[in-house]
Amino acid sequence: MEKKSVPFEKTVFVCTNVREGKAACANPGAGGDEICRALKEAVKEAGLKSKIRVARSGCLDRCAEGPNLFVYPSGEWYSKVAPEDVPALVKKLSDRS
């Protein structure tokens, strides 16, 4: 085992969980996958890819409030995220980098 420092200033975990017959962040029409893709692209376009990692996440246990994402290590949590929120999220993330 080799212990290393965290390679990014921030990691954004975006729930992309799908559940049949129950609410979930990435069910068809919910937007979790779309938000994850858009956020990855926006971070890259902003030149922040070396500082901010956007990662797919499994269930964050707040399905009815989704799509959900959280930012590590700051502990920020966002619910009911929509694709149009991505530019504002990237700005918030970059303001604190």
C-alpha positions as CSV (number, residue, x, y, z in Angstrom):
1,M,0.0,0.0,0.0
2,E,1.3,3.5,-0.9
3,K,-0.2,6.5,0.9
4,K,-0.4,9.7,-1.2
5,S,-1.9,13.2,-1.0
6,V,-5.2,13.8,-2.7
7,P,-4.3,14.9,-6.2
8,F,-7.2,17.4,-6.6
9,E,-8.2,20.4,-4.6
10,K,-11.8,19.4,-4.9
11,T,-13.8,16.3,-6.0
12,V,-17.4,16.7,-7.0
13,F,-19.4,13.5,-6.6
14,V,-22.5,13.5,-8.8
15,C,-25.2,10.8,-8.1
16,T,-25.8,8.8,-11.2
17,N,-27.8,6.0,-9.5
18,V,-30.8,4.5,-11.4
19,R,-33.6,2.6,-9.6
20,E,-36.5,1.0,-11.4
21,G,-39.9,2.0,-10.0
22,K,-38.5,4.4,-7.4
23,A,-37.0,7.9,-7.5
24,A,-33.3,8.2,-8.3
25,C,-31.0,10.9,-9.5
26,A,-30.2,9.4,-12.9
27,N,-33.6,7.8,-13.8
28,P,-34.8,8.7,-17.3
29,G,-35.7,12.4,-17.2
30,A,-34.1,13.1,-13.8
31,G,-30.9,14.5,-15.1
32,G,-28.1,13.0,-13.0
33,D,-26.1,11.6,-16.0
34,E,-26.6,14.8,-18.0
35,I,-25.5,17.0,-15.1
36,C,-22.4,14.8,-14.5
37,R,-21.4,15.0,-18.2
38,A,-22.1,18.8,-18.4
39,L,-20.1,19.5,-15.2
40,K,-17.1,17.4,-16.4
41,E,-17.1,19.3,-19.7
42,A,-17.5,22.7,-18.0
43,V,-14.7,22.1,-15.6
44,K,-12.5,21.1,-18.5
45,E,-13.5,24.2,-20.6
46,A,-12.7,26.4,-17.6
47,G,-9.2,25.0,-17.4
48,L,-9.9,23.5,-13.9
49,K,-9.4,19.8,-14.8
50,S,-6.1,19.6,-12.8
51,K,-7.8,21.1,-9.7
52,I,-11.3,19.8,-9.7
53,R,-12.3,16.2,-10.3
54,V,-15.9,15.4,-11.3
55,A,-16.8,11.8,-10.4
56,R,-19.9,9.6,-10.8
57,S,-21.3,8.5,-7.5
58,G,-23.7,5.7,-6.5
59,C,-26.7,6.5,-4.4
60,L,-26.3,9.4,-2.0
61,D,-29.5,8.4,-0.1
62,R,-31.5,11.5,-0.9
63,C,-33.3,10.3,-4.0
64,A,-36.4,12.3,-3.6
65,E,-34.3,15.5,-3.4
66,G,-32.2,14.7,-6.5
67,P,-30.3,15.0,-8.6
68,N,-27.8,15.4,-5.8
69,L,-24.1,16.2,-5.7
70,F,-21.5,17.0,-3.0
71,V,-18.1,18.6,-2.9
72,Y,-15.2,17.1,-1.1
73,P,-13.5,18.3,1.1
74,S,-15.6,21.3,1.8
75,G,-18.7,19.3,2.5
76,E,-21.0,21.4,0.3
77,W,-24.2,19.5,-0.7
78,Y,-26.5,20.5,-3.6
79,S,-30.0,19.0,-4.3
80,K,-32.4,19.4,-7.1
81,V,-29.6,20.3,-9.4
82,A,-30.6,21.1,-13.0
83,P,-28.3,21.3,-16.1
84,E,-28.8,25.0,-16.2
85,D,-27.1,25.2,-12.7
86,V,-23.8,23.9,-14.1
87,P,-22.2,27.3,-15.0
88,A,-23.0,28.7,-11.5
89,L,-21.6,25.5,-9.9
90,V,-18.4,25.8,-11.9
91,K,-18.1,29.5,-10.9
92,K,-18.6,28.6,-7.2
93,L,-16.1,25.8,-7.4
94,S,-13.5,28.0,-9.2
95,D,-14.0,30.9,-6.8
96,R,-12.8,28.7,-3.9
97,S,-10.0,26.9,-5.7
